[in-house]
Amino acid sequence: MSFHSSLLTFHQLWLGTVIFSVFFIVAVVAMPWRLWLQNNTWQQVTFASSVALLVLWLIHKTIVPGLSFHFLGMVAYTLVVGWPLALIGAALVQFLLTTVGITDVASVGVNSLMVGIPVLITQLMLQWVEARKPKNVFVFIFIVSFIPALLSTLIVLTLALLLMTWAGSQLPFGVSWELLAFAPLVMLPEAFINGMIISGLVVYYPEWVITFNEKRYYHK
C-alpha cells in the first residue's frame, strides 16, 4: 500500500521520514557489506529480487486518489536478502516509484516505514524459530514466511486506515470499512505469494535464501 503526501499531514510525513531514517541508518551499519561484496550469489540475488519487487509494486490498484494498493512481497524479500538489505532495498524501490508517479518524494519515508513492518515481523519470527533450531523445512516455510505475511498485511492495512483517520482525510463513505473488509481477501494471496516463492527457492535454490540454514534443515 502506498500513500501520496496529499493524504497525510506535514507532521505525519516528517515523523515517518525521521523514524524510517533511523531504521535505515541502523540497517546500513548492521549490514555486513564485506561479506556481501565477497558473495557474488548474494549480490546477484539482491539485484534480481529488487527488480522483482519493483515490478510487483508497479502492479497496483488505486483505491482513492492518493492511496494505492499493491502486494508487499516483503517477507520473501527479507528472507532472501536479509533484513538490513530489505530495508535499504525497499527505500530505493520507493524512490523509483516516485519517477512513475505512484508516490512522491515527500511520502517516501512513510511508505518505506509501512513496508518495513513486514521486515520487522519476519525478522522477529525468524529469530524465534532459529532459537529453537528446527530441522523440518516446513517450519521455515510456514512459520517464517506464510504466517508473517498474513500478520503483516493485516497490520499494514490497519495502520493505513489509522494514519488517514489521524490525518483527517475525507474518505468516501464506506471506504474505511471496505479497507478492513478487504483485509481477508488480500491476506491469503499475500501469504500464498510469499510462501510459494520461499517454498520454491528452499527446494531448488536454497543458497539463494540468505536466512535459510541449509545444513540444518537438510541434515548435511
Long-range contacts (C-beta under 8 A, 24 or more apart in sequence): 1-67, 1-68, 1-69, 1-70, 1-114, 1-156, 1-157, 1-160, 2-57, 2-60, 2-67, 2-68, 2-70, 2-97, 2-102, 2-103, 2-107, 2-111, 3-66, 3-67, 3-103, 3-107, 3-110, 3-111, 3-114, 3-160, 3-163, 4-65, 4-66, 4-67, 4-103, 4-104, 4-107, 5-104, 5-106, 5-107, 6-65, 6-66, 7-66, 7-67, 7-164, 7-167, 7-169, 8-107, 8-110, 8-163, 8-164, 8-167, 8-169, 9-166, 9-167, 9-168, 12-110, 12-163, 12-166, 12-167, 13-106, 13-107, 13-109, 13-110, 16-109, 16-110, 16-113, 17-108, 17-109, 17-110, 18-109, 19-109, 19-113, 20-91, 20-109, 20-110, 20-112, 20-113, 20-116, 21-109, 23-87, 23-113, 23-116, 24-87, 24-88, 24-91, 24-112, 27-83, 27-84, 27-85, 27-87, 27-88, 28-84, 28-88, 30-84, 31-82, 31-84, 31-85, 31-88, 36-85, 41-207, 41-208, 42-81, 42-210, 45-80, 45-81, 45-208, 45-210, 46-81, 46-85, 46-89, 49-76, 49-77, 49-80, 49-81, 49-89, 50-77, 50-81, 50-89, 50-92, 50-93, 53-77, 53-89, 53-90, 53-93, 54-93, 54-96, 54-97, 57-93, 57-97, 57-102, 58-97, 58-100, 58-102, 60-102, 63-175, 63-179, 64-171, 64-172, 64-175, 67-160, 67-164, 68-102, 69-186, 71-186, 71-189, 71-190, 71-193, 72-115, 72-118, 72-149, 72-152, 72-153, 72-156, 72-190, 73-193, 73-194, 73-197, 74-115, 74-116, 74-118, 74-119, 74-122, 74-152, 75-118, 75-121, 75-122, 75-145, 75-148, 75-149, 75-152, 75-194, 75-198, 76-145, 76-193, 76-194, 76-197, 76-198, 78-118, 78-119, 78-122, 78-123, 78-211, 79-122, 79-126, 79-144, 79-145, 79-198, 79-209, 79-210, 79-211, 79-212, 80-201, 80-208, 80-209, 80-210, 80-211, 81-210, 82-210, 82-211, 83-119, 83-120, 83-122, 83-123, 86-119, 87-112, 87-116, 87-119, 90-115, 90-116, 90-119, 110-163, 114-156, 114-159, 114-160, 115-156, 117-152, 117-155, 117-156, 117-159, 118-148, 118-149, 118-152, 118-156, 121-148, 121-151, 121-152, 121-155, 122-148, 122-152, 126-211, 130-213, 133-216, 134-217, 135-216, 135-217, 135-219, 136-217, 137-202, 137-217, 137-218, 140-198, 140-202, 140-212, 140-217, 141-195, 141-198, 141-199, 141-202, 142-195, 144-198, 144-211, 145-194, 145-195, 145-197, 145-198, 145-199, 146-191, 146-194, 146-195, 147-191, 148-194, 149-187, 149-190, 149-191, 149-193, 149-194, 149-195, 150-187, 150-188, 150-190, 150-191, 152-190, 153-183, 153-186, 153-187, 153-190, 153-191, 154-183, 154-187, 157-182, 157-183, 157-186, 158-183
